[in-house]
Protein backbone atom coordinates (compact mmCIF):
# COMPACT_ATOMS: atom_id res chain seq x y z
CA UNK A 1 0.00 0.00 0.00
CA UNK A 2 2.86 2.45 0.82
CA UNK A 3 4.57 1.61 -2.53
CA UNK A 4 1.44 2.53 -4.44
CA UNK A 5 1.20 5.92 -2.69
CA UNK A 6 4.89 6.76 -3.49
CA UNK A 7 4.42 5.88 -7.17
CA UNK A 8 1.32 8.08 -7.43
CA UNK A 9 3.13 11.04 -5.84
CA UNK A 10 6.04 10.67 -8.27
CA UNK A 11 3.70 10.58 -11.27
CA UNK A 12 1.88 13.65 -9.94
CA UNK A 13 5.12 15.68 -9.60
CA UNK A 14 6.29 14.72 -13.10
CA UNK A 15 2.91 15.62 -14.48
CA UNK A 16 3.05 19.10 -12.91
CA UNK A 17 6.52 19.76 -14.32
CA UNK A 18 5.37 18.58 -17.71
CA UNK A 19 2.49 21.07 -17.66
CA UNK A 20 4.87 23.88 -16.84
CA UNK A 21 6.96 22.79 -19.83
CA UNK A 22 10.22 22.80 -17.82
CA UNK A 23 12.33 20.13 -16.30
CA UNK A 24 15.07 20.80 -13.81
CA UNK A 25 17.61 20.25 -16.59
CA UNK A 26 15.71 22.67 -18.86
CA UNK A 27 15.64 25.27 -16.12
CA UNK A 28 19.39 25.16 -15.59
CA UNK A 29 19.96 25.42 -19.33
CA UNK A 30 17.63 28.42 -19.77
CA UNK A 31 19.45 30.51 -17.17
CA UNK A 32 22.67 30.64 -19.29
CA UNK A 33 22.48 32.35 -22.75
CA UNK A 34 25.49 33.20 -24.83
CA UNK A 35 24.62 35.84 -27.51
CA UNK A 36 25.61 34.68 -30.97
CA UNK A 37 27.09 36.77 -33.82
CA UNK A 38 23.62 36.77 -35.35
CA UNK A 39 22.14 38.15 -32.10
CA UNK A 40 24.64 41.02 -32.19
CA UNK A 41 23.72 41.79 -35.79
CA UNK A 42 20.06 41.80 -34.89
CA UNK A 43 20.72 44.41 -32.20
CA UNK A 44 22.23 46.89 -34.70
CA UNK A 45 20.36 45.96 -37.84
CA UNK A 46 18.30 48.80 -39.28
CA UNK A 47 14.97 48.26 -41.03
CA UNK A 48 13.79 51.31 -42.95
CA UNK A 49 10.17 51.99 -43.77
CA UNK A 50 9.22 53.07 -47.29
CA UNK A 51 8.91 56.65 -46.04
CA UNK A 52 12.39 56.49 -44.49
CA UNK A 53 13.85 55.05 -47.68
CA UNK A 54 12.42 57.98 -49.58
CA UNK A 55 13.97 60.46 -47.14
CA UNK A 56 17.35 58.72 -46.99
CA UNK A 57 17.74 58.36 -50.80
CA UNK A 58 19.90 55.31 -50.21
CA UNK A 59 22.43 54.29 -52.87
CA UNK A 60 24.68 51.24 -52.64
CA UNK A 61 27.66 49.85 -54.53
CA UNK A 62 30.10 46.97 -54.15
CA UNK A 63 33.78 47.16 -53.21
CA UNK A 64 36.34 47.82 -55.90
CA UNK A 65 40.06 48.36 -55.92
CA UNK A 66 41.53 51.76 -56.74
CA UNK A 67 44.94 53.39 -56.87
CA UNK A 68 45.29 55.40 -53.65
CA UNK A 69 48.42 57.54 -53.52
CA UNK A 70 50.79 57.64 -50.55
CA UNK A 71 51.11 60.88 -48.60
CA UNK A 72 53.92 62.80 -46.93
CA UNK A 73 52.94 65.36 -44.31
CA UNK A 74 55.02 68.54 -44.65
CA UNK A 75 54.94 72.19 -43.62
CA UNK A 76 55.62 75.29 -45.66
CA UNK A 77 54.52 78.80 -46.51
CA UNK A 78 52.97 80.85 -49.28
CA UNK A 79 55.54 83.02 -51.03
CA UNK A 80 55.99 85.14 -54.15
CA UNK A 81 58.93 84.92 -56.59
CA UNK A 82 61.69 87.56 -56.35
CA UNK A 83 60.41 89.41 -59.40
CA UNK A 84 57.00 89.86 -57.71
CA UNK A 85 58.37 91.61 -54.63
CA UNK A 86 59.86 95.09 -54.52
CA UNK A 87 61.37 97.15 -51.71
CA UNK A 88 61.50 100.90 -52.29
CA UNK A 89 64.37 102.75 -50.56
CA UNK A 90 65.12 106.43 -50.14
CA UNK A 91 67.55 107.35 -52.95
CA UNK A 92 69.29 110.01 -50.83
CA UNK A 93 68.78 111.82 -47.57
CA UNK A 94 65.35 113.40 -47.84
CA UNK A 95 62.22 114.63 -46.11
CA UNK A 96 58.82 113.14 -46.86
CA UNK A 97 56.72 115.87 -48.43
CA UNK A 98 53.66 113.78 -49.27
CA UNK A 99 52.41 110.20 -48.89
CA UNK A 100 48.84 108.94 -49.19
CA UNK A 101 49.19 105.15 -49.28
CA UNK A 102 48.42 102.63 -46.56
CA UNK A 103 49.20 98.90 -46.24
CA UNK A 104 46.71 97.02 -48.41
CA UNK A 105 46.44 99.74 -51.06
CA UNK A 106 46.86 98.54 -54.63
CA UNK A 107 49.33 100.39 -56.84
CA UNK A 108 50.27 100.18 -60.51
CA UNK A 109 53.75 100.17 -61.96
CA UNK A 110 54.89 103.78 -62.44
CA UNK A 111 52.38 105.23 -59.98
CA UNK A 112 53.68 107.87 -57.54
CA UNK A 113 53.95 106.33 -54.07
CA UNK A 114 55.73 109.19 -52.26
CA UNK A 115 56.97 112.76 -52.83
CA UNK A 116 60.35 113.74 -51.33
CA UNK A 117 62.33 116.96 -51.03
CA UNK A 118 65.78 117.95 -49.75
CA UNK A 119 68.56 120.44 -50.53
CA UNK A 120 70.66 117.51 -51.74
CA UNK A 121 68.32 117.08 -54.67
CA UNK A 122 68.71 120.77 -55.53
CA UNK A 123 72.50 120.50 -55.33
CA UNK A 124 72.60 117.43 -57.58
CA UNK A 125 70.52 119.18 -60.25
CA UNK A 126 72.70 122.30 -60.02
CA UNK A 127 75.83 120.19 -60.49
CA UNK A 128 74.24 118.50 -63.50
CA UNK A 129 73.35 121.82 -65.17
CA UNK A 130 76.81 123.20 -64.43
CA UNK A 131 78.40 120.10 -65.96
CA UNK A 132 76.30 120.56 -69.09
CA UNK A 133 77.49 124.14 -69.46
CA UNK A 134 81.12 123.12 -69.06
CA UNK A 135 80.64 120.31 -71.52
CA UNK A 136 79.16 122.71 -74.09
CA UNK A 137 82.14 125.06 -73.73
CA UNK A 138 84.60 122.16 -73.99
CA UNK A 139 82.75 120.86 -77.06
CA UNK A 140 83.04 124.23 -78.87
CA UNK A 141 86.76 124.39 -78.08
CA UNK A 142 87.18 120.80 -79.30
CA UNK A 143 85.46 121.56 -82.63
CA UNK A 144 87.61 124.69 -83.09
CA UNK A 145 90.87 122.86 -82.38
CA UNK A 146 89.81 120.03 -84.66
CA UNK A 147 89.30 122.48 -87.54
CA UNK A 148 92.68 124.15 -86.87
CA UNK A 149 94.38 120.77 -86.82
CA UNK A 150 92.87 119.84 -90.18
CA UNK A 151 94.28 123.09 -91.62
CA UNK A 152 97.69 122.50 -90.00
CA UNK A 153 97.27 125.60 -87.82
CA UNK A 154 97.13 123.82 -84.42
CA UNK A 155 99.51 121.14 -83.21
CA UNK A 156 98.50 117.53 -82.58
CA UNK A 157 99.38 117.86 -78.88
CA UNK A 158 97.19 120.94 -78.42
CA UNK A 159 94.29 119.14 -80.07
CA UNK A 160 94.69 116.07 -77.84
CA UNK A 161 94.60 118.23 -74.69
CA UNK A 162 91.39 119.90 -75.86
CA UNK A 163 89.89 116.56 -76.82
CA UNK A 164 90.65 115.12 -73.38
CA UNK A 165 89.03 118.09 -71.65
CA UNK A 166 85.92 117.66 -73.80
CA UNK A 167 85.63 113.90 -73.17
CA UNK A 168 86.03 114.43 -69.40
CA UNK A 169 83.26 117.04 -69.43
CA UNK A 170 81.01 114.62 -71.33
CA UNK A 171 81.73 111.84 -68.82
CA UNK A 172 80.83 114.15 -65.94
CA UNK A 173 77.50 114.94 -67.59
CA UNK A 174 76.85 111.22 -68.09
CA UNK A 175 77.65 110.61 -64.42
CA UNK A 176 75.20 113.23 -63.19
CA UNK A 177 72.59 111.96 -65.66
CA UNK A 178 72.77 108.47 -64.15
CA UNK A 179 72.59 109.84 -60.60
CA UNK A 180 69.50 111.89 -61.45
CA UNK A 181 67.76 108.86 -62.93
CA UNK A 182 68.59 106.79 -59.86
CA UNK A 183 66.95 109.29 -57.51
CA UNK A 184 63.90 109.61 -59.74
CA UNK A 185 64.62 112.90 -61.52
CA UNK A 186 64.41 113.42 -65.27
CA UNK A 187 67.57 114.91 -66.82
CA UNK A 188 65.61 115.96 -69.92
CA UNK A 189 63.01 117.79 -67.82
CA UNK A 190 65.74 119.53 -65.82
CA UNK A 191 67.58 120.57 -68.99
CA UNK A 192 64.38 121.97 -70.43
CA UNK A 193 62.60 123.42 -67.39
CA UNK A 194 65.33 123.92 -64.82
CA UNK A 195 65.72 122.65 -61.25
CA UNK A 196 62.84 120.62 -59.81
CA UNK A 197 61.91 121.05 -56.13
CA UNK A 198 60.40 117.60 -55.52
CA UNK A 199 61.29 113.99 -56.25
CA UNK A 200 58.36 111.77 -57.21
CA UNK A 201 59.06 108.17 -56.18
CA UNK A 202 57.42 105.66 -58.52
CA UNK A 203 56.24 102.07 -57.91
CA UNK A 204 58.65 99.67 -59.65
CA UNK A 205 55.97 96.96 -59.99
CA UNK A 206 52.21 96.58 -59.74
CA UNK A 207 50.90 95.04 -56.54
CA UNK A 208 49.82 95.75 -52.98
CA UNK A 209 51.52 97.82 -50.29
CA UNK A 210 52.50 95.45 -47.47
CA UNK A 211 54.94 97.68 -45.55
CA UNK A 212 54.72 101.47 -45.21
CA UNK A 213 57.30 103.36 -43.16
CA UNK A 214 56.41 106.92 -44.15
CA UNK A 215 54.68 109.94 -42.72
CA UNK A 216 54.67 113.59 -43.74
CA UNK A 217 57.83 115.41 -42.66
CA UNK A 218 59.76 112.26 -41.74
CA UNK A 219 63.51 112.41 -42.34
CA UNK A 220 64.87 109.50 -44.34
CA UNK A 221 68.48 108.41 -44.35
CA UNK A 222 70.07 107.37 -47.61
CA UNK A 223 68.90 103.87 -48.60
CA UNK A 224 66.34 103.71 -45.76
CA UNK A 225 63.42 101.38 -46.54
CA UNK A 226 60.25 103.28 -47.42
CA UNK A 227 57.78 100.77 -48.84
CA UNK A 228 57.39 97.12 -49.73
CA UNK A 229 55.17 96.05 -52.61
CA UNK A 230 54.05 92.49 -53.40
CA UNK A 231 52.38 91.23 -56.55
CA UNK A 232 50.15 88.29 -55.56
CA UNK A 233 49.47 87.16 -59.13
CA UNK A 234 52.28 84.61 -59.11
CA UNK A 235 52.28 83.11 -55.61
CA UNK A 236 53.69 79.66 -54.96
CA UNK A 237 54.22 77.25 -52.09
CA UNK A 238 57.60 76.68 -50.47
CA UNK A 239 57.44 73.23 -48.84
CA UNK A 240 59.99 71.85 -46.39
CA UNK A 241 60.54 68.12 -46.96
CA UNK A 242 62.84 66.04 -44.75
CA UNK A 243 65.88 64.69 -46.53
CA UNK A 244 64.82 61.11 -45.79
CA UNK A 245 61.66 61.58 -47.88
CA UNK A 246 63.03 63.69 -50.71
CA UNK A 247 64.09 60.70 -52.84
CA UNK A 248 60.45 59.59 -52.99
CA UNK A 249 59.38 62.81 -54.73
CA UNK A 250 59.54 63.85 -58.34
CA UNK A 251 58.53 66.87 -60.38
CA UNK A 252 54.84 66.86 -61.17
CA UNK A 253 53.71 65.16 -57.94
CA UNK A 254 50.52 66.70 -56.58
CA UNK A 255 50.14 68.30 -53.16
CA UNK A 256 47.15 69.49 -51.11
CA UNK A 257 46.93 72.18 -48.45
CA UNK A 258 44.25 74.08 -46.54
CA UNK A 259 45.43 77.40 -45.06
CA UNK A 260 44.34 78.26 -41.53
CA UNK A 261 41.06 80.16 -41.46
CA UNK A 262 40.11 79.32 -45.07
CA UNK A 263 37.55 76.60 -45.66
CA UNK A 264 39.01 75.43 -48.95
CA UNK A 265 41.55 72.81 -49.99
CA UNK A 266 44.00 73.90 -52.66
CA UNK A 267 45.77 71.51 -55.00
CA UNK A 268 49.06 72.14 -56.78
CA UNK A 269 52.01 70.32 -58.28
CA UNK A 270 55.75 70.22 -57.62
CA UNK A 271 57.66 72.47 -60.01
CA UNK A 272 61.20 72.45 -58.59
CA UNK A 273 63.14 70.40 -56.03
CA UNK A 274 66.19 71.97 -54.40
CA UNK A 275 69.45 70.05 -54.56
CA UNK A 276 70.60 71.11 -51.09
CA UNK A 277 69.66 69.93 -47.59
CA UNK A 278 69.42 72.69 -45.01
CA UNK A 279 72.10 71.88 -42.40
CA UNK A 280 69.95 73.10 -39.49
CA UNK A 281 66.43 71.86 -40.28
CA UNK A 282 67.60 68.85 -42.33
CA UNK A 283 64.92 69.66 -44.87
CA UNK A 284 64.94 70.26 -48.61
CA UNK A 285 63.05 73.16 -50.18
CA UNK A 286 60.39 72.10 -52.68
CA UNK A 287 58.80 74.73 -54.92
CA UNK A 288 55.15 74.10 -55.84
CA UNK A 289 52.67 75.90 -58.10
CA UNK A 290 48.92 76.27 -57.53
CA UNK A 291 46.03 78.51 -58.55
CA UNK A 292 44.24 81.01 -56.33
CA UNK A 293 41.53 82.41 -58.59
CA UNK A 294 39.70 84.04 -55.67
CA UNK A 295 42.85 85.88 -54.50
CA UNK A 296 42.29 84.84 -50.88
CA UNK A 297 45.82 83.74 -50.02
CA UNK A 298 48.50 86.08 -48.69
CA UNK A 299 52.26 85.95 -48.95
CA UNK A 300 53.82 84.59 -45.76
CA UNK A 301 50.89 82.34 -44.78
CA UNK A 302 51.98 79.17 -42.93
CA UNK A 303 50.53 75.95 -44.35
CA UNK A 304 50.38 72.25 -43.56
CA UNK A 305 50.47 70.26 -46.76
CA UNK A 306 50.27 66.69 -48.00
CA UNK A 307 52.35 65.58 -50.97
CA UNK A 308 50.70 62.78 -52.97
CA UNK A 309 52.86 60.27 -54.80
CA UNK A 310 53.00 56.76 -56.19
CA UNK A 311 50.28 54.61 -54.70
CA UNK A 312 48.93 51.07 -54.88
CA UNK A 313 45.75 49.17 -55.70
CA UNK A 314 43.63 48.82 -52.54
CA UNK A 315 39.97 48.47 -51.58
CA UNK A 316 38.50 51.96 -51.27
CA UNK A 317 35.13 53.59 -50.63
CA UNK A 318 33.84 57.14 -51.16
CA UNK A 319 34.47 59.41 -48.18
CA UNK A 320 30.70 59.96 -47.78
CA UNK A 321 30.24 56.23 -47.12
CA UNK A 322 32.19 56.40 -43.84
CA UNK A 323 30.59 57.50 -40.58
CA UNK A 324 32.45 58.04 -37.32
CA UNK A 325 31.31 57.40 -33.77
CA UNK A 326 33.40 57.63 -30.60
CA UNK A 327 36.68 57.39 -32.53
CA UNK A 328 35.64 54.37 -34.62
CA UNK A 329 34.78 54.29 -38.32
CA UNK A 330 31.89 52.39 -39.90
CA UNK A 331 30.24 51.66 -43.20
CA UNK A 332 26.71 50.26 -43.60
CA UNK A 333 26.34 46.89 -45.30
CA UNK A 334 23.16 46.49 -47.34
CA UNK A 335 21.55 43.13 -46.54
CA UNK A 336 18.56 44.03 -48.68
CA UNK A 337 16.86 47.09 -50.11
CA UNK A 338 15.60 48.09 -46.66
CA UNK A 339 17.91 46.26 -44.20
CA UNK A 340 21.35 47.66 -43.23
CA UNK A 341 24.05 46.68 -40.72
CA UNK A 342 26.98 48.87 -39.51
CA UNK A 343 30.40 47.25 -39.92
CA UNK A 344 33.54 48.63 -38.32
CA UNK A 345 36.40 49.43 -40.72
CA UNK A 346 40.02 50.48 -40.44
CA UNK A 347 40.88 53.27 -42.87
CA UNK A 348 44.12 54.40 -44.51
CA UNK A 349 45.05 57.12 -46.99
CA UNK A 350 42.47 59.18 -48.85
CA UNK A 351 42.70 60.39 -52.44
CA UNK A 352 40.30 62.25 -54.75
CA UNK A 353 37.30 61.70 -52.47
CA UNK A 354 38.01 58.01 -51.77
CA UNK A 355 39.40 56.38 -48.63
CA UNK A 356 41.46 53.20 -48.37
CA UNK A 357 39.84 50.40 -46.33
CA UNK A 358 42.58 48.40 -44.63
CA UNK A 359 40.28 45.96 -42.86
CA UNK A 360 36.58 45.38 -42.37
CA UNK A 361 34.59 43.60 -39.69
CA UNK A 362 34.16 39.89 -40.61
CA UNK A 363 36.91 40.39 -43.24
CA UNK A 364 34.34 40.18 -46.03
CA UNK A 365 34.75 42.58 -48.94
CA UNK A 366 32.18 40.78 -51.07
CA UNK A 367 29.29 42.98 -49.95
CA UNK A 368 27.31 45.98 -51.05
CA UNK A 369 27.57 49.05 -48.86
CA UNK A 370 25.77 52.39 -48.60
CA UNK A 371 27.30 55.41 -50.31
CA UNK A 372 24.51 57.97 -50.27
CA UNK A 373 22.48 58.09 -47.05
CA UNK A 374 25.09 56.70 -44.64
CA UNK A 375 24.73 59.60 -42.21
CA UNK A 376 20.94 59.22 -42.28
CA UNK A 377 21.37 55.58 -41.20
CA UNK A 378 23.72 56.65 -38.41
CA UNK A 379 21.02 58.97 -37.09
CA UNK A 380 18.43 56.19 -37.18
CA UNK A 381 20.76 53.81 -35.36
CA UNK A 382 21.59 56.37 -32.67
CA UNK A 383 17.89 56.94 -32.05
CA UNK A 384 17.26 53.22 -31.90
CA UNK A 385 20.08 52.21 -29.57
CA UNK A 386 21.13 55.42 -27.88
CA UNK A 387 24.46 55.17 -29.60
CA UNK A 388 26.28 52.60 -31.73
CA UNK A 389 27.35 50.36 -28.87
CA UNK A 390 25.29 47.50 -30.27
CA UNK A 391 27.49 46.81 -33.30
CA UNK A 392 29.18 43.45 -33.43
CA UNK A 393 32.95 43.18 -33.06
Secondary structure, 3 states (H helix, E strand, C coil): CHHHHHHHHHHHHHHHHHHHCCCHHHHHHHCCCCCCHHHHHHHHCEECCHHHHHHHCCEEEECEEEEEEEEEEEEEEEEECHHHEEEEECCCCEEEEECCCCCCCEECCCCEEEEEECHHHHHHHHHHHHHHHHHHHHHHHHHHHHHHHHCCCCCHHHHHHHHHHHHHHHHHHHHHHHHHHHHCCCHHHHHHHCCCCCEEEECCCCEEEEEECCCCCCEECCCCEEEEEECHHHEEEEEEEECCCHHHCCCCCEEEECCCCCCCCEEEEEEEEEEEECCCCCEEEEEEEECCCCCCCCCCCEEEEEEEEEEEEEEEEEHHHCEEECCEEEEEEECCCCEEEEEEEEEEEEECCEEEEEEEHHHCCCCEEEEECHHHHHHHHHHHHCCCCCCCC
